[in-house]
Amino acid sequence: MPSPRRRRILLWTWVGLFAFLIVAITFLRIGRHKFDAPDPVRGSVMRVHGQVSDFFGAKADGRVLLFDAGADPEGRGLDALLAALKATREDVSDIFFTHGHGDHVAAAPLCPRARLHGGAADAEMMSKRGPVVPSFARFMGLVLPVPAVNLTDAFHGSGDVPVGGGKSVIAVPFPGHTPGSMIYLYDGVLFAGDSMNFEKDKLTFAFAPFSVDTKLNKERIRALPSLFKLEDIKIVCTAHGGCTSESQTRKLLDDLIARAAS
């Protein structure tokens, strides 16, 4: 039987852990509404850096495209991005989801006219007909609940989606972070979601605790030269680490591919 001193230590340890959990949950719930002013990436592409995750928007021949939809179901960051693009929620024609975790889809239901594009393998998770994967991400889904999102255009393979003005979004399945993870190339910007991270001036792999298959993620990264012409990728934008500079992008991609192959 534990001594009184050991019981007190255990009690205060549990109290401390519980207090930490409450503070962390509160921080995340408040933080999902916080964002920085939109800033330009390349061409018409703009980024909103949120305290929980980033998302992106662009204009194409009068249409408004979103790449992910952030963590705030009330859409504060979305409205700031649209104001910077001189647009409204009704102007959003297409939302391209990099994957189905809640911190990337929350504001999508606020755009009533948008077609919703994403990987078919994440459709049930996004619509809440299936579980959030992996289990660690399931806990985050409980902490930051979001509305159900039903894809109108589910990708079962690669696609080329015309968006007006002679431009298109190239969509490529990129499973590993989630079963239906996708990456998109538009106007020289590669939207990687959580399939890549950018930290300490280096592109890195998907974050393991929130990913279903890190080995598959690395396999897809190794395959990048067969999926795109690397010279067409001018900037890589990630959902939690920001975007690469145009002058460094090719070097950073080559380094990431080499590390995935080692």
N, C-alpha and C positions, 0 to 999 in steps of 0.2 A: 504494500500500500504506500503511495507517495507520501512523503513527509509534508507537514504544513507549509514549509518554505517552498518546496517544489510545486505544491498545488497553487500557491500564490503566483509563482512565476508562470505556470501554465495559464492561469486565469488572465493575468495581465497580457500575456502573449496573444491570447485569443481576443481580448478586448482591443489590443493594438491593431491586430489584423482586421477586425470588424470596422474599427474607426477608419483605417486606411481605405478599406473597400467603399465605405460610405462617401469619403472625400473624393475618391477616384470617380465614382459614379456621378456625383454631383458636378465634378469638373467636366466630365464628358457631356453631360446633359446640357450644361450651360454653354460649353464650348462648341457644340454643334451649331449654334446660332451665330458664332463669331467668325468674322472673315476680314481680310484686308481688301482694300479697294482693288478693283480689277486692273490688271496690267497687261500690256501687249506682249505677245509671244513672237508671232511672225505673220506678215500679211494682215488679214482680218482676225486671226486667232487671238483670243484673249483668255487669260487665266484668272480664276478666283481662288486664292489661297485661303482655305478654311482651317480652323483650328483642329478639325478632325480629318478632313480630306480636301483635296483640290478637285476642281472640275473646270471645263473649258467650253468656250463658245466661239462661233465664227459666223460670218455672213457669206452667203453664196447666192448671187443673182437675186437678192431680195429675200431669200429664205434664211432662216436662222437655224443653225445646227448646234447641238450640244453634244459634248463628249463626257458622259457621266452627268449626274444631277445632284451631287453633293449629299451631305448628311442631314440637312435641315428640312424637315417636311413642311415648314412654313415658308420656305423659299426666300429668305432675306438675301442671301448671297446670289441666288438666281435673279432676283429683281435688280440687284446692283449690276450684274453682268449684262442683263438685257438693256438696262438704261445706258450703259457704256456703248452698246451696239445700236442704240436708238431703236429699240424694239420692245415688244410686250410679250407676255406669256402666250398670247394667241398667235404670235408670229413664228413660234418655234415649230418647225416642220418635221424635224427628225432629232431623235436622241439616240446616240450610239453608246451602249453600255459596255464597258470593258469587262465587267463581271457582275454577279448578282448580289454581292454583299450590301447590306443596308446603307452603309455610309457612302455609297455611290449611286443610289437610286432614289433617295428620299423625296426629292422635289419633282420627280417625273409626273405624278398625277396632276400637278398644277398647270401642265401644258396641254390643254384639251385637244388641240389639233395635231399633236405630234405623233408621228409613227415611231414606234419603239423597237429598236434593233438590238439584238443581243444573241449570245450563244444559246442554241437550243438546249444544251445540257444544263443550263442554269435556269431554264424557264420555270420549272416547278418550284425551285427555291425562291425565285422572285415573286411568284404568285401565291406563295405560302401553301401550296398544295404538297410541298415536299420539305424536308428538313434543311436547315442551313448547315453547310459543311465548310470546313471541318468543325469538330465539336467546340473548339476554342472560339471560333467565330460565332457559334450559336449563342454563347454567353454574351458576346457583344451585341447580338441581335436583341437579347432581352433587355440589356442596358439602354440601347438606343433603338426602340421600336420604330418601324416605318410602315407606311401603307403597302398593301399588295400592289405589285406592278405586273401587268400582263403584256407580254411581248406581242406586237402586231406582226413583226418580221423577224422570225427566228432563223439564225444562220446554222445550217447543218454542214457547211463547208465554207470555203472562201467565197467572197462576193465583191462586186464592183457596183456601188450604188450611185447613180447619177444624182447630183444635187443642184444642177443648174449652172449656167455660165460656162458650160463645157467642162466643168470639174466633176470629180467623183470621189467618193470615199472608198478606199480599198480596205476590205475587212478580211482578217485572217484569223482562223481559230488558233488559240494559244493555250491549250489546257495545261494545267499544272497548279496554278494558284487556286482556281476552281475548275470543275469539269468543263464549264462553258466559257472560260476566259477567252477574250478576244483582244486583238490589237488592231488599230486603225491608222491608216496613212492618209492624211489630207493636206494638200498644199504644202508639202515638205515637212509636216509635223507628224511624228509617230506618237500616237496616244497609247501608252503602255499600261495604264492603270496600275495594278499591283503586281503585274507579271515581271516588272523590273522596278528597282528602286534607285534613287540617286542620292548618295550620301558621301560626304567627305571627298567631293570632286571625283567620284567613281560611280559608274553604273554597277548595280549588284543584282543578285537573283531575288526571286520572290521570297518574302519573309516566311520562314518555315512554320512557325506556330499557327499561322492563318492560312496555310496552303495544304491542299490535299495530296500533292505529289511533286516534291521538289526535284526529283530525278527527271520527271517529264518536263518540268519547267526548263531545266538545263538543256534537255534534248531539243526543245523548241528554239531556245536561244542559239544553240549550235547550228540550227537549220536556217537562221535568219538570212544568210546569203542566198539561199534557194527560194526564199519567200518574197524578197524584195531586191531591187537594185539598191545596194547600200548607198550609192551616191545620190539617190532620190531622197534619202532621209537627212534632212538638214538639222532637225532638232528632235530630241526625244523628250517627251513630257510624261512624268510619272504622277501618281496620285498623292504621294506623301512626301516627296523629296524635291519637287519642282522640276525644272527643265534644264537641259544641257545648253551650253552656248553653241552657236552655229559653228564657231571656229574649232571647237573641241569635239564635236559630236562623232565624227568618223573615228577618231582615235579612241574615244571612250567605247564605241561599239566594237571595234576590233579587239580591244582589251577584254571586254565582257565575253565575246565569242571565244577567245582564246582560253579564258579561265573556265568556261563551260566545257571546253573540249579536253581540259587537262585532267 
